[in-house]
Amino acid sequence: MKKKTVSKSILQYVQTLRYCLQLSWEASGYYTIIRILCEVFPPLLGIAGSFLGKYLLDLFAGQSAIEKSLREIFILTGCILLINIFQNAAEKIKQYIQTMHTELIDEKLSLMLMHRSSTVDMEYFDCTEYYDKLQAAVRDFHSISQILWNAMTFLGTCISLAVVFAVLWIARPLYAVLLVITAVPYSIFSTRYTKSLYDLSMEQMNAERKKSYFQGLTLDRRYAQDVRLFGIGGMLQQKYHVIWHEVFENRKSVLRKKTAFTVLFACLPEIVMASMGLDIGVRILEGKASIGDYSLYMGMMGQFLSAFFVMAYAFTNVYDNRLRIENLKWVVAIKNKILDLGTKKLSHVDEIIFDHVSFSYPQTDRPVLKDVSFCLKKEEKTVFVGMNGSGKTTVIKLLLRLYEPEAGCIKINGIDIKEYRIDDLRKNFSVYFQEMGNYCMTIYENIEISDMERKDNEAVRQALEQSCCGDIMEKAVQGLNTGITRLFDKEGLELSGGQFQKIALARCFYRRHTVLVLDEPSSNLDPKTEHDIFENLKQVTEGKMTIFTSHRLSNVALADKIIVLERGQVTEEGTHDELLKKNGQYARLYQYQSKKFKTGEE
């Protein structure tokens, strides 16, 4: 069983090296080759330099078989100089190559994570494990570069160790063996505790995210007013400190044990080295060895120990980073459940049917939609009404295939939406989500990103006008090129919640579509702006299917059909007048809000 475990670990180790080498080669094959050469040749040159140094010392001491002359001294000194120059040049080249190559690898990995995160199923964003793994992958993706460099170092030191061991074996086999035996425990315990530290860091990942979250609250402008108004700065600091202290104490315990063991085992090879030094010294006094031999073998032993510890460190780091890279591989290898297998194109939407659709969000047992059925027609304006959590926004997410129904079927133009290509499906919809945000880019870019292929300045201005952004544009000193927020632009605009919403609505109006979907489009708007935008909607939605959700029933006058959702089920459907006559849930909500409006509460 133990043999199988070791074999499995070796296989995983080799697979990790191959994976990293592949990424390195894809980033730059040229830099990869140069980096390998810079790791392999300098150790060999160092060994050659040690032998030349021995011959030079023996020449000075008169113990060399070479005839002492100025010519031989110049030749040996010149060779040593060339070796040192080549070694120094190789080190400088290695530093340059490593810096450039690391930049290329980091950029490739960043794009990989960005692509994966922007294409993965939405349900993964509801999963704590995904967030932990993603956070670890983002934190550790630099390890790909490190593992490659450590792998190259490992390769170079292995070659150096083999040559040095052979030289020491010829001189004193016993000391060569003792050096290996005493150096091995260091690498074993170092590897063991490196794994323990990484396992601990993964266990603490959730705590680390919490710690960063509480710190972020005190640094984020959005919460600055609350922190001061409620006086919660101290409370947030205390929460941060409690989590930090627990993380710190656990790490300190493991690091203390690692340090104690590695210090102990690092001393053993030094004892062997000192013993061999005494032995060679005695042999020199007895005339059985030369002064150059002492320099050579002591230098070789020092180089052996240094190379062995470097090899152990490189091996440990490769092992450590192998574990880290597993998170990256896990994130990249995630398989989407929403498969884009459709082949049909969709150029327009004439009809939408929800046929007995049921749905629960991942990792929850509570159904959000239960056996929901309805039909929407072209040029029909439909509003979904219901309390918070009734399933209004979920209907939109299912329609866009951001999630899949657990039961039932959604059809567009009589065809299951799974038969359409996802891009074609979504291009027919322009959607405003109530949680939709804006971007620290220019006003133009904030609007244009909803339809990147359009490139129409006049349409951008029209969309801004339709969403009543005149007050924003009056303050925009650079027009459409004015930045939103001052995060990157000192002349950028700091917008109110309502103004942010108007920019997001403009983005929605700009996008070409056959179905307009507005999820609580007036939640942050003042009454006048709300009225003006809904008046504009009559023009924007002319001849198009329109779906919107609203908890303000004063806005339903625009609707041809009202669908009432309650606890994930359709309880009522009809026009405003029809539903008032039924005197059901809709009528009660409408009367409640009308009463508040008349008494001045809203």
VEXDREN-2710 file (C-alpha; in Angstrom, 1 decimal):
% VEXDREN-2710
k/r/px/py/pz
1/MET/0.0/0.0/0.0
2/LYS/2.8/2.4/1.0
3/LYS/4.7/1.5/-2.3
4/LYS/1.6/2.5/-4.3
5/THR/1.3/5.8/-2.4
6/VAL/4.9/6.6/-3.2
7/SER/4.5/5.7/-6.8
8/LYS/1.4/7.8/-7.0
9/SER/3.2/10.8/-5.5
10/ILE/6.1/10.4/-8.0
11/LEU/3.6/10.2/-10.9
12/GLN/1.8/13.4/-9.6
13/TYR/5.1/15.1/-9.3
14/VAL/6.1/14.3/-12.8
15/GLN/2.7/15.3/-14.1
16/THR/3.0/18.6/-12.4
17/LEU/6.4/19.3/-14.0
18/ARG/5.0/18.4/-17.4
19/TYR/2.0/20.6/-16.9
20/CYS/4.1/23.6/-15.9
21/LEU/6.7/23.0/-18.6
22/GLN/3.8/22.9/-21.2
23/LEU/2.5/26.3/-19.9
24/SER/6.0/27.7/-19.9
25/TRP/6.6/26.6/-23.5
26/GLU/3.3/28.0/-24.6
27/ALA/4.2/31.3/-23.0
28/SER/7.7/31.3/-24.7
29/GLY/9.6/28.3/-26.0
30/TYR/12.7/30.5/-26.6
31/TYR/12.9/31.7/-22.9
32/THR/12.2/28.2/-21.7
33/ILE/15.3/26.8/-23.6
34/ILE/17.6/29.6/-22.5
35/ARG/16.4/29.2/-18.9
36/ILE/17.3/25.5/-18.9
37/LEU/20.7/26.1/-20.3
38/CYS/21.4/28.8/-17.7
39/GLU/20.6/26.3/-14.9
40/VAL/22.6/23.4/-16.3
41/PHE/25.9/24.9/-17.4
42/PRO/27.0/27.1/-14.5
43/PRO/27.2/24.2/-12.0
44/LEU/29.4/22.3/-14.4
45/LEU/31.6/25.3/-14.9
46/GLY/31.9/25.7/-11.1
47/ILE/33.2/22.2/-10.8
48/ALA/35.7/22.8/-13.5
49/GLY/36.8/26.0/-11.8
50/SER/37.4/24.1/-8.5
51/PHE/39.8/21.7/-10.3
52/LEU/41.6/24.6/-12.0
53/GLY/41.9/26.2/-8.5
54/LYS/43.4/23.0/-7.1
55/TYR/46.0/22.9/-9.9
56/LEU/46.9/26.5/-9.4
57/LEU/47.4/26.1/-5.6
58/ASP/49.5/23.0/-6.2
59/LEU/51.6/24.9/-8.7
60/PHE/52.3/27.7/-6.2
61/ALA/53.1/25.1/-3.5
62/GLY/55.5/23.2/-5.8
63/GLN/53.3/20.1/-5.5
64/SER/52.1/20.0/-9.1
65/ALA/53.3/17.7/-11.8
66/ILE/53.1/20.7/-14.1
67/GLU/56.3/22.6/-14.5
68/LYS/56.0/25.9/-12.6
69/SER/56.2/28.8/-15.0
70/LEU/54.6/32.2/-15.6
71/ARG/52.9/30.8/-18.7
72/GLU/51.1/28.0/-16.8
73/ILE/50.0/30.4/-14.1
74/PHE/48.6/32.8/-16.8
75/ILE/46.8/30.0/-18.5
76/LEU/45.2/28.6/-15.3
77/THR/44.3/32.1/-14.1
78/GLY/42.9/33.0/-17.5
79/CYS/40.7/29.8/-17.6
80/ILE/39.4/30.6/-14.1
81/LEU/38.7/34.1/-15.1
82/LEU/36.7/32.9/-18.2
83/ILE/34.7/30.5/-16.1
84/ASN/33.9/33.2/-13.6
85/ILE/32.9/35.6/-16.4
86/PHE/30.7/32.9/-18.0
87/GLN/29.1/32.1/-14.6
88/ASN/28.4/35.8/-13.9
89/ALA/27.0/36.3/-17.4
90/ALA/24.8/33.3/-17.1
91/GLU/23.4/34.5/-13.7
92/LYS/22.6/38.0/-15.2
93/ILE/21.0/36.4/-18.3
94/LYS/19.1/34.0/-16.0
95/GLN/17.7/37.0/-14.0
96/TYR/16.7/38.8/-17.2
97/ILE/15.1/35.7/-18.7
98/GLN/13.3/34.8/-15.5
99/THR/11.8/38.3/-15.2
100/MET/10.6/38.4/-18.8
101/HIS/9.4/34.8/-18.9
102/THR/7.6/35.3/-15.6
103/GLU/5.7/38.3/-17.0
104/LEU/4.6/36.2/-20.0
105/ILE/3.5/33.3/-17.9
106/ASP/1.7/35.5/-15.4
107/GLU/-0.2/37.2/-18.3
108/LYS/-1.2/33.8/-19.8
109/LEU/-2.4/32.5/-16.4
110/SER/-4.3/35.7/-15.7
111/LEU/-6.1/35.4/-19.0
112/MET/-6.9/31.8/-18.3
113/LEU/-8.5/32.6/-15.0
114/MET/-10.4/35.6/-16.4
115/HIS/-11.7/33.4/-19.2
116/ARG/-12.7/30.6/-16.9
117/SER/-14.4/32.9/-14.4
118/SER/-16.3/34.8/-17.1
119/THR/-17.6/31.6/-18.8
120/VAL/-18.3/29.3/-15.9
121/ASP/-21.9/28.5/-15.0
122/MET/-23.5/31.1/-12.7
123/GLU/-24.2/28.4/-10.1
124/TYR/-20.6/28.2/-9.2
125/PHE/-20.8/31.8/-7.9
126/ASP/-23.3/30.4/-5.4
127/CYS/-20.8/27.8/-4.2
128/THR/-18.4/28.5/-1.3
129/GLU/-16.0/25.8/-2.5
130/TYR/-15.6/27.5/-5.9
131/TYR/-14.9/30.9/-4.2
132/ASP/-12.2/29.3/-2.0
133/LYS/-10.6/27.4/-4.9
134/LEU/-10.8/30.5/-7.1
135/GLN/-9.3/32.7/-4.4
136/ALA/-6.5/30.1/-3.9
137/ALA/-5.9/29.9/-7.6
138/VAL/-5.6/33.7/-7.9
139/ARG/-3.3/33.9/-4.9
140/ASP/-1.1/31.0/-6.1
141/PHE/-1.0/31.4/-9.9
142/HIS/2.5/32.9/-9.6
143/SER/3.5/29.5/-8.3
144/ILE/3.4/28.2/-11.9
145/SER/6.5/30.4/-12.6
146/GLN/8.1/29.4/-9.4
147/ILE/7.7/25.7/-9.9
148/LEU/9.2/25.9/-13.3
149/TRP/12.3/27.8/-12.0
150/ASN/12.6/25.4/-9.1
151/ALA/12.3/22.5/-11.5
152/MET/15.1/23.9/-13.6
153/THR/17.2/24.6/-10.4
154/PHE/16.5/21.0/-9.3
155/LEU/17.7/19.7/-12.7
156/GLY/20.9/21.8/-12.6
157/THR/21.8/20.8/-9.0
158/CYS/21.1/17.2/-9.7
159/ILE/23.8/17.3/-12.4
160/SER/26.1/19.2/-10.1
161/LEU/25.6/16.7/-7.3
162/ALA/26.2/13.7/-9.4
163/VAL/29.6/15.1/-10.6
164/VAL/30.6/16.2/-7.1
165/PHE/29.6/12.9/-5.5
166/ALA/31.7/11.1/-8.0
167/VAL/34.8/13.2/-7.1
168/LEU/34.2/12.7/-3.4
169/TRP/33.6/9.0/-3.9
170/ILE/37.0/8.6/-5.5
171/ALA/38.7/10.5/-2.7
172/ARG/36.8/9.1/0.3
173/PRO/33.7/6.9/-0.4
174/LEU/32.7/6.9/3.3
175/TYR/32.4/10.7/3.6
176/ALA/30.5/10.9/0.3
177/VAL/27.9/8.4/1.7
178/LEU/27.8/10.1/5.1
179/LEU/27.1/13.5/3.5
180/VAL/24.2/12.0/1.6
181/ILE/22.8/10.2/4.6
182/THR/23.0/13.2/6.9
183/ALA/21.5/15.6/4.3
184/VAL/18.5/13.5/3.4
185/PRO/16.6/14.0/6.7
186/TYR/16.6/17.7/6.2
187/SER/14.8/17.5/2.8
188/ILE/12.3/14.9/4.2
189/PHE/11.2/17.0/7.1
190/SER/11.2/20.2/5.1
191/THR/8.9/18.6/2.5
192/ARG/6.7/17.1/5.3
193/TYR/6.2/20.5/7.0
194/THR/5.8/22.3/3.7
195/LYS/2.8/20.1/2.9
196/SER/1.5/20.7/6.5
197/LEU/1.7/24.4/6.0
198/TYR/-0.1/24.3/2.7
199/ASP/-2.9/22.0/4.0
200/LEU/-3.3/24.5/6.9
201/SER/-3.5/27.4/4.4
202/MET/-6.3/25.7/2.5
203/GLU/-8.2/25.0/5.8
204/GLN/-7.8/28.7/6.6
205/MET/-8.8/29.9/3.1
206/ASN/-12.4/30.7/4.3
207/ALA/-11.0/32.6/7.3
208/GLU/-8.6/34.5/5.1
209/ARG/-11.5/35.6/2.8
210/LYS/-13.4/36.8/5.9
211/LYS/-10.4/38.6/7.1
212/SER/-10.0/40.4/3.8
213/TYR/-13.7/41.2/3.7
214/PHE/-13.7/42.9/7.1
215/GLN/-10.5/44.8/6.1
216/GLY/-12.1/45.8/2.8
217/LEU/-15.2/47.2/4.5
218/THR/-13.0/49.9/6.1
219/LEU/-11.3/50.7/2.9
220/ASP/-14.3/50.7/0.5
221/ARG/-15.8/54.1/-0.2
222/ARG/-19.3/52.5/-0.5
223/TYR/-19.2/51.7/3.2
224/ALA/-17.3/54.8/4.5
225/GLN/-20.5/56.6/5.6
226/ASP/-21.9/53.6/7.4
227/VAL/-18.6/53.0/9.2
228/ARG/-18.6/56.6/10.5
229/LEU/-22.3/56.9/11.2
230/PHE/-22.6/53.6/13.1
231/GLY/-19.2/53.8/14.6
232/ILE/-18.4/50.3/13.6
233/GLY/-14.7/50.8/12.7
234/GLY/-13.6/49.3/16.0
235/MET/-15.9/46.4/15.7
236/LEU/-14.6/45.6/12.2
237/GLN/-11.0/45.8/13.5
238/GLN/-11.9/43.4/16.3
239/LYS/-13.4/40.9/13.9
240/TYR/-10.3/41.1/11.8
241/HIS/-8.0/40.7/14.8
242/VAL/-9.9/37.6/16.1
243/ILE/-9.6/35.9/12.8
244/TRP/-6.0/37.0/12.2
245/HIS/-5.0/35.8/15.7
246/GLU/-6.4/32.3/15.1
247/VAL/-4.8/32.0/11.7
248/PHE/-1.5/33.3/13.1
249/GLU/-1.4/30.9/16.1
250/ASN/-2.0/27.9/14.0
251/ARG/0.7/28.8/11.5
252/LYS/3.1/29.7/14.3
253/SER/2.7/26.2/15.8
254/VAL/3.5/24.4/12.5
255/LEU/6.4/26.8/11.7
256/ARG/7.9/26.3/15.1
257/LYS/8.1/22.6/14.7
258/LYS/9.5/22.9/11.2
259/THR/12.2/25.3/12.3
260/ALA/13.3/23.0/15.2
261/PHE/13.6/19.9/13.1
262/THR/15.3/21.6/10.1
263/VAL/17.9/23.4/12.3
264/LEU/18.7/20.1/14.0
265/PHE/19.1/18.1/10.7
266/ALA/21.0/20.9/9.0
267/CYS/23.8/20.6/11.5
268/LEU/24.6/16.9/10.8
269/PRO/26.2/17.4/7.4
270/GLU/28.4/20.2/8.9
271/ILE/29.8/17.7/11.4
272/VAL/30.6/15.3/8.5
273/MET/32.3/18.1/6.6
274/ALA/34.4/19.1/9.5
275/SER/35.5/15.5/10.1
276/MET/36.6/15.1/6.4
277/GLY/38.5/18.4/6.7
278/LEU/40.5/17.0/9.6
279/ASP/41.1/13.8/7.7
280/ILE/42.5/15.6/4.7
281/GLY/44.6/17.9/6.9
282/VAL/46.2/14.9/8.5
283/ARG/46.9/13.4/5.1
284/ILE/48.6/16.6/4.0
285/LEU/50.9/16.6/7.0
286/GLU/51.7/13.0/6.2
287/GLY/52.5/14.0/2.6
288/LYS/49.7/11.9/1.2
289/ALA/47.7/14.8/-0.1
290/SER/48.4/18.3/-1.4
291/ILE/47.2/21.7/-0.3
292/GLY/45.2/21.9/-3.6
293/ASP/43.4/18.7/-2.5
294/TYR/42.3/20.3/0.7
295/SER/41.0/23.3/-1.3
296/LEU/39.3/21.0/-3.9
297/TYR/37.6/18.6/-1.5
298/MET/36.5/21.1/1.1
299/GLY/35.2/23.3/-1.7
300/MET/33.5/20.2/-3.2
301/MET/31.9/19.3/0.1
302/GLY/30.7/22.8/0.6
303/GLN/29.4/22.8/-3.0
304/PHE/27.8/19.4/-2.4
305/LEU/26.0/20.6/0.7
306/SER/25.0/23.8/-0.8
307/ALA/23.7/22.1/-4.0
308/PHE/22.0/19.4/-1.9
309/PHE/20.1/22.0/0.2
310/VAL/19.3/24.0/-2.9
311/MET/18.0/20.7/-4.5
312/ALA/16.0/19.9/-1.4
313/TYR/14.6/23.5/-1.3
314/ALA/13.8/23.3/-5.0
315/PHE/12.2/19.9/-4.6
316/THR/10.2/21.1/-1.6
317/ASN/9.0/24.1/-3.5
318/VAL/8.0/22.0/-6.5
319/TYR/6.1/19.8/-4.1
320/ASP/4.5/22.8/-2.3
321/ASN/3.6/24.4/-5.6
322/ARG/2.3/21.1/-7.0
323/LEU/-0.4/21.3/-4.3
324/ARG/-1.1/25.0/-5.1
325/ILE/-1.3/24.3/-8.8
326/GLU/-4.1/21.7/-8.1
327/ASN/-6.4/24.6/-7.3
328/LEU/-5.6/26.3/-10.6
329/LYS/-6.1/23.0/-12.5
330/TRP/-9.4/22.4/-10.6
331/VAL/-10.7/25.9/-11.5
332/VAL/-9.6/25.5/-15.2
333/ALA/-11.1/22.0/-15.4
334/ILE/-14.5/22.9/-14.2
335/LYS/-17.2/21.5/-16.5
336/ASN/-20.2/23.6/-17.2
337/LYS/-23.6/22.0/-16.7
338/ILE/-25.2/24.4/-19.1
339/LEU/-24.0/23.0/-22.4
340/ASP/-24.1/25.0/-25.6
341/LEU/-25.2/22.2/-27.9
342/GLY/-27.9/24.0/-29.8
343/THR/-27.6/24.4/-33.5
344/LYS/-30.6/26.6/-34.3
345/LYS/-30.3/30.3/-34.9
346/LEU/-32.6/32.8/-33.3
347/SER/-33.1/36.2/-35.0
348/HIS/-36.4/37.3/-33.4
349/VAL/-38.7/36.3/-30.5
350/ASP/-42.4/36.0/-31.2
351/GLU/-43.4/33.9/-28.3
352/ILE/-42.1/32.7/-24.9
353/ILE/-43.6/29.8/-23.1
354/PHE/-42.8/28.6/-19.5
355/ASP/-44.2/25.0/-19.4
356/HIS/-44.5/23.7/-15.8
357/VAL/-41.0/25.0/-14.9
358/SER/-39.6/24.3/-11.4
359/PHE/-36.2/25.4/-10.0
360/SER/-34.1/25.6/-6.9
361/TYR/-30.8/27.3/-6.6
362/PRO/-27.8/25.0/-6.2
363/GLN/-27.0/23.7/-2.7
364/THR/-30.4/24.7/-1.4
365/ASP/-33.5/22.7/-0.8
366/ARG/-36.0/25.5/-1.1
367/PRO/-37.7/25.7/-4.5
368/VAL/-37.7/29.2/-5.9
369/LEU/-40.2/28.3/-8.7
370/LYS/-42.8/25.6/-8.5
371/ASP/-44.6/24.4/-11.6
372/VAL/-44.7/27.8/-13.2
373/SER/-46.5/28.1/-16.6
374/PHE/-47.3/31.2/-18.7
375/CYS/-47.1/32.5/-22.3
376/LEU/-45.8/35.8/-23.5
377/LYS/-46.5/37.2/-27.0
378/LYS/-44.7/39.6/-29.4
379/GLU/-45.5/43.3/-28.9
380/GLU/-46.9/42.3/-25.5
381/LYS/-45.7/44.2/-22.4
382/THR/-45.8/41.9/-19.4
383/VAL/-45.0/42.9/-15.8
384/PHE/-44.2/40.3/-13.1
385/VAL/-45.4/41.4/-9.7
386/GLY/-44.7/39.9/-6.3
387/MET/-43.0/40.2/-3.0
388/ASN/-39.2/40.0/-2.6
389/GLY/-38.1/36.4/-3.1
390/SER/-41.2/35.4/-5.1
391/GLY/-39.1/34.3/-8.1
392/LYS/-39.4/37.3/-10.4
393/THR/-35.7/37.7/-11.2
394/THR/-35.2/33.9/-11.3
395/VAL/-37.6/33.8/-14.3
396/ILE/-35.3/36.1/-16.2
397/LYS/-32.2/34.2/-15.3
398/LEU/-33.8/30.9/-16.5
399/LEU/-34.9/32.6/-19.7
400/LEU/-31.3/33.7/-20.5
401/ARG/-30.0/30.2/-19.6
402/LEU/-27.9/31.5/-16.8
403/TYR/-29.4/28.5/-14.9
404/GLU/-31.3/25.4/-16.1
405/PRO/-34.7/24.4/-14.8
406/GLU/-34.9/21.3/-12.7
407/ALA/-38.2/20.4/-14.3
408/GLY/-40.4/21.6/-17.1
409/CYS/-39.4/23.4/-20.4
410/ILE/-38.9/26.9/-21.7
411/LYS/-39.7/27.5/-25.3
412/ILE/-39.2/30.4/-27.7
413/ASN/-41.1/30.4/-30.9
414/GLY/-42.3/26.8/-30.0
415/ILE/-38.7/25.5/-29.7
416/ASP/-36.9/24.5/-26.5
417/ILE/-34.3/27.2/-25.8
418/LYS/-31.7/24.4/-25.4
419/GLU/-31.9/23.9/-29.2
420/TYR/-30.7/27.5/-29.8
421/ARG/-27.1/28.6/-29.7
422/ILE/-26.6/30.4/-26.4
423/ASP/-25.0/33.5/-28.0
424/ASP/-27.9/33.7/-30.5
425/LEU/-30.4/33.3/-27.6
426/ARG/-28.9/36.1/-25.5
427/LYS/-28.4/38.5/-28.3
428/ASN/-32.1/38.8/-28.7
429/PHE/-32.4/40.1/-25.1
430/SER/-31.4/43.5/-23.6
431/VAL/-31.6/43.1/-19.9
432/TYR/-31.4/45.5/-16.9
433/PHE/-30.8/43.5/-13.6
434/GLN/-31.6/45.3/-10.4
435/GLU/-28.1/44.4/-9.1
436/MET/-26.4/45.6/-12.3
437/GLY/-23.4/47.9/-11.7
438/ASN/-21.3/50.2/-13.7
439/TYR/-17.6/50.2/-14.6
440/CYS/-14.7/52.5/-13.9
441/MET/-14.5/53.4/-17.6
442/THR/-15.8/56.3/-19.7
443/ILE/-19.5/57.0/-20.1
444/TYR/-19.2/55.9/-23.8
445/GLU/-17.5/52.6/-22.8
446/ASN/-20.1/52.0/-20.1
447/ILE/-22.9/52.2/-22.7
448/GLU/-21.1/50.6/-25.6
449/ILE/-20.1/47.4/-23.9
450/SER/-23.7/46.1/-24.2
451/ASP/-23.3/45.9/-28.0
452/MET/-19.6/46.0/-28.8
453/GLU/-20.2/45.5/-32.6
454/ARG/-22.5/48.5/-32.9
455/LYS/-20.1/51.5/-32.6
456/ASP/-22.7/54.3/-32.9
457/ASN/-22.1/57.5/-31.0
458/GLU/-25.5/58.9/-31.9
459/ALA/-27.2/55.8/-30.6
460/VAL/-25.2/56.2/-27.4
461/ARG/-26.4/59.8/-27.0
462/GLN/-30.0/58.7/-27.8
463/ALA/-29.8/55.9/-25.1
464/LEU/-28.6/58.5/-22.5
465/GLU/-31.4/60.8/-23.4
466/GLN/-34.0/58.0/-23.1
467/SER/-32.8/57.2/-19.7
468/CYS/-32.9/60.8/-18.6
469/CYS/-29.1/61.3/-18.2
470/GLY/-29.1/65.0/-19.0
471/ASP/-28.1/65.9/-15.5
472/ILE/-25.1/63.6/-15.8
473/MET/-23.9/64.9/-19.1
474/GLU/-24.1/68.5/-17.9
475/LYS/-21.3/67.7/-15.5
476/ALA/-19.3/65.5/-17.9
477/VAL/-16.4/67.9/-18.8
478/GLN/-15.1/65.5/-21.4
479/GLY/-18.5/64.5/-22.8
480/LEU/-18.8/60.8/-23.6
481/ASN/-15.1/60.4/-22.7
482/THR/-15.6/61.4/-19.1
483/GLY/-14.8/58.6/-16.7
484/ILE/-17.3/57.3/-14.1
485/THR/-15.8/57.5/-10.6
486/ARG/-12.5/59.1/-9.8
487/LEU/-10.7/55.7/-9.2
488/PHE/-8.6/56.2/-12.3
489/ASP/-9.7/59.6/-13.6
490/LYS/-9.3/62.7/-11.5
491/GLU/-12.1/64.4/-13.5
492/GLY/-14.4/61.4/-13.3
493/LEU/-18.0/61.7/-12.1
494/GLU/-19.1/60.4/-8.7
495/LEU/-22.7/59.5/-9.3
496/SER/-25.6/59.0/-6.9
497/GLY/-27.5/55.6/-6.8
498/GLY/-30.2/56.9/-9.1
499/GLN/-27.6/58.3/-11.6
500/PHE/-25.8/54.9/-11.6
501/GLN/-29.1/53.3/-12.4
502/LYS/-29.8/55.7/-15.3
503/ILE/-26.4/54.9/-16.8
504/ALA/-27.2/51.1/-16.5
505/LEU/-30.6/51.7/-18.1
506/ALA/-28.9/53.6/-21.0
507/ARG/-26.7/50.6/-21.6
508/CYS/-29.8/48.4/-21.8
509/PHE/-31.6/50.8/-24.2
510/TYR/-28.5/51.0/-26.5
511/ARG/-28.3/47.2/-27.0
512/ARG/-30.1/46.0/-30.1
513/HIS/-32.7/43.5/-29.2
514/THR/-36.1/41.9/-29.9
515/VAL/-37.0/41.5/-26.2
516/LEU/-36.5/44.2/-23.5
517/VAL/-36.2/43.0/-19.9
518/LEU/-36.2/45.4/-17.0
519/ASP/-35.8/44.0/-13.5
520/GLU/-36.9/46.7/-11.0
521/PRO/-35.9/49.5/-13.4
522/SER/-36.9/52.4/-11.1
523/SER/-35.8/51.2/-7.6
524/ASN/-33.4/54.2/-7.1
525/LEU/-35.1/56.8/-9.2
526/ASP/-36.9/59.9/-8.0
527/PRO/-40.6/60.2/-8.9
528/LYS/-40.1/62.6/-11.8
529/THR/-37.3/60.7/-13.4
530/GLU/-39.2/57.5/-13.0
531/HIS/-42.3/59.0/-14.7
532/ASP/-40.1/60.4/-17.6
533/ILE/-38.3/57.1/-18.2
534/PHE/-41.6/55.1/-18.3
535/GLU/-42.9/57.6/-20.8
536/ASN/-39.8/57.0/-22.9
537/LEU/-40.3/53.3/-22.6
538/LYS/-43.5/53.6/-24.7
539/GLN/-41.2/54.7/-27.6
540/VAL/-38.4/52.3/-26.8
541/THR/-40.6/49.3/-26.5
542/GLU/-42.8/49.9/-29.5
543/GLY/-43.2/46.8/-31.6
544/LYS/-41.1/44.7/-29.2
545/MET/-41.8/42.2/-26.5
546/THR/-41.2/43.8/-23.1
547/ILE/-40.8/42.1/-19.7
548/PHE/-40.3/44.0/-16.5
549/THR/-40.6/43.4/-12.8
550/SER/-41.7/46.0/-10.3
551/HIS/-42.7/46.2/-6.7
552/ARG/-44.2/49.7/-7.4
553/LEU/-47.6/48.9/-8.8
554/SER/-48.0/52.5/-10.0
555/ASN/-45.8/51.5/-13.0
556/VAL/-48.0/48.7/-14.3
557/ALA/-50.1/51.1/-16.4
558/LEU/-47.6/50.3/-19.2
559/ALA/-48.3/46.6/-19.1
560/ASP/-50.7/44.6/-21.3
561/LYS/-50.5/41.7/-19.0
562/ILE/-49.7/41.3/-15.3
563/ILE/-48.4/38.0/-13.8
564/VAL/-48.5/37.7/-10.0
565/LEU/-45.9/35.4/-8.4
566/GLU/-46.2/34.3/-4.8
567/ARG/-43.7/31.9/-3.2
568/GLY/-42.5/30.7/-6.6
569/GLN/-46.0/30.1/-8.1
570/VAL/-48.2/31.9/-10.5
571/THR/-51.2/32.9/-8.5
572/GLU/-52.9/35.4/-10.9
573/GLU/-52.7/36.5/-14.5
574/GLY/-54.5/39.2/-16.4
575/THR/-54.8/43.0/-17.0
576/HIS/-54.8/45.6/-14.3
577/ASP/-58.6/45.9/-14.3
578/GLU/-59.2/42.2/-14.4
579/LEU/-57.0/41.5/-11.4
580/LEU/-58.6/44.3/-9.4
581/LYS/-62.0/42.7/-10.0
582/LYS/-60.7/39.4/-8.8
583/ASN/-59.8/41.1/-5.5
584/GLY/-56.9/38.7/-4.9
585/GLN/-53.2/39.1/-4.1
586/TYR/-52.6/41.8/-6.7
587/ALA/-55.7/43.8/-5.6
588/ARG/-54.5/43.7/-2.0
589/LEU/-50.9/44.9/-2.9
590/TYR/-52.3/47.6/-5.2
591/GLN/-54.7/48.9/-2.5
592/TYR/-52.0/48.9/0.1
593/GLN/-49.6/51.0/-2.0
594/SER/-52.5/53.3/-3.1
595/LYS/-53.3/53.9/0.5
596/LYS/-49.7/54.7/1.3
597/PHE/-49.5/57.1/-1.6
598/LYS/-52.7/58.9/-0.6
599/THR/-51.5/59.3/3.0
600/GLY/-48.1/60.6/1.8
601/GLU/-46.1/57.6/3.1
602/GLU/-44.6/56.9/-0.3
END
